[in-house]
Each structure stands twice: as structure tokens, then as C-alpha cells.
Amino acid sequence: MDVFLSTRDVARLAGVGPTAVKRWADEGLIRCVRTAGGHRRFDRADVERFLRHRSPEEAADLAEDRWVETLLKQGEPLEVEAMLLAGRSKKGSWHRVADAAGAALGMLGRLWQQGSVTVLQEHLASERLSRALARVSQAIPIAPDAPRALLACAEGDDHSLGLALAELVLREAGWATLWAGRGTPVAEVGFGLSGSEVRLLAVSASEASSDAAALRAQADALGKACRQAGAALAVGGGGAWPDHLSYGMRFRSLETFFHFAVEERARLRERGAA
């Protein structure tokens, strides 16, 4: 006899929430039928086959779904921090955890665009992650003589979560971080580099920053200021940054950014010892 499962049954088997299962059904990843009342029902054999034989892309989506479901819960505040720590234990490094969290944020944004989550839900989830990242970042010990990095959002961009992920990566790479955050004009950021001990400027732009010409102008202005101050420049996030900068580098992966930060710190130590 066929055994049919409800959406919540499938969610429990997969370790995700009902929202993820509904999305899988809507995208045709798992076949379902509808009851007379409009409820989804899934064949157990289909579900077990999907969970056993999912592709690498589907496995990545499943991991992102678990992140999103945890972020959307309004439960224990430390649950997100526990998720970050568990990810660090499993993946072996904070930069890999940061990339996974960044992918989950991208999925959360897509769910909002599709109307699957509300603006309030998206904001609350983002705030939960932001606070957890701050606690985890501050717990990473930094040497007293660590080089300093300044973190800022692109001018006109109010999304600072990408910057929080970059801070986690920088602290793992041995950098002390200064937080300019959002709302700081480009001219002020550039002026702040002059005569300071900052040796790296990291600037984040979210997908909301879609004006490529404006971001190129910002990158050029910040690149000039960094060159004059003897500081490296790194830009990242989903914004429309140019692929090639007149000075500095554009990063699309936090793992790549981590290796750059490690190499830049080593270069500064060699230069200081010379």
C-alpha cells in the first residue's frame, strides 16, 4: 500500500521547515499530489529517493534551506550562534561558514522577492544573523600587533550583513577590524585612511547597489585614497562592482577573500621585518 506523507512529515525527514518542502514541490524537485482540501501529499518512496540521490546543487540548496529555516524561527536567540559554531566544527574554518551563510542570505532574498516571506520576516532573520555574527567575531582572539582593517558599506547601500561576514573572515585571518558600517560617505572613508594605521579597506555592496557607473566611481575614489595611504582595497558583495579595478581587487567568494587577507597580512609582516 502506498504511504503518503504530509508537508510536515517530509520536513521532519529532511531536517528542514515546511517552507522548504513547499518550495521543492513548487519547483518540481519532489512529486506531490493534492488532497480535496488542497493540501500536498508526498509518496514516501519519492521523498527517500530524493534525499538519497540529490545532486550536489540540490544538496547545497538543502543546506541553504536549513540555514533559512533556522533564521526564520523566532525562538532561542542563541540558536543561530549555535548553528554558526556547528558549521565551524563541520567545515573546519570560518570563511567556509561565511560563504554558506552568504548563500543562505541570497536564498532568503529570493524568497522575499517571490513573496514566500514578508519584509518583516526577512528583516528579523537578518537581524538574528547579524547579532550572532557579531558575537562569534568578537570571540576570535586577535594579537595586539595585528594589522587593522576598516570595513564600510558602499555609499548609499544600507545592507551591512555582507560586511559582518567579511569581518568574521578578516578576524579569522588575523586582522583587527574597525567598523565604519553604513552611511559613511566615500570622501569620509578616504579621508579617514590618511595618516591612519589602517592597512586594508573592505567595502561591501549588496545586490541593491545595481548602478555600475556609481560603484565604479566609488571604487576609483577609494582606490586612489588607498594607494596614497599604502592600504589594500577589497570590494565584494552582490553589487555591480567592476570586475577589474584601477587599484584593489573585487571578490566574489569569502574563501578567496580569506586567502587574500592571509597573504596580505604575511606581506605586511615581511615588509615590517625588512
C-alpha positions, 0 to 999 in steps of 0.5 A: 500500500502506498504511504503518503506523507504530509508537508510536515512529515517530509520536513521532519525527514529532511531536517528542514521547515515546511517552507522548504518542502513547499518550495521543492514541490513548487519547483518540481524537485519532489512529486506531490499530489493534492488532497480535496482540501488542497493540501500536498501529499508526498509518496514516501518512496519519492521523498527517500529517493530524493534525499538519497540521490540529490545532486550536489546543487540540490544538496547545497540548496538543502543546506541553504534551506536549513540555514533559512529555516533556522533564521526564520524561527523566532525562538532561542536567540542563541540558536543561530550562534549555535548553528554558526559554531556547528558549521565551524566544527563541520567545515573546519574554518570560518570563511567556509561558514561565511560563504554558506551563510552568504548563500543562505542570505541570497536564498532568503532574498529570493524568497522575499522577492517571490513573496514566500516571506514578508519584509518583516520576516526577512528583516528579523532573520537578518537581524538574528544573523547579524547579532550572532555574527557579531558575537562569534567575531568578537570571540576570535582572539586577535594579537595586539600587533595585528594589522587593522582593517576598516570595513564600510558599506558602499555609499548609499547601500544600507545592507551591512550583513555582507560586511559582518561576514567579511569581518568574521573572515578578516578576524579569522585571518588575523586582522583587527577590524574597525567598523565604519558600517553604513552611511559613511560617505566615500570622501569620509572613508578616504579621508579617514585612511590618511595618516591612519594605521589602517592597512586594508579597506573592505567595502561591501555592496549588496545586490541593491547597489545595481548602478555600475557607473556609481560603484565604479566611481566609488571604487576609483575614489577609494582606490586612489585614497588607498594607494596614497595611504599604502592600504589594500582595497577589497570590494565584494558583495552582490553589487555591480562592482567592476570586475577589474579595478584601477587599484584593489581587487573585487571578490566574489567568494569569502574563501578567496577573500580569506586567502587574500587577507592571509597573504596580505597580512604575511606581506605586511609582516615581511615588509615590517621585518625588512 
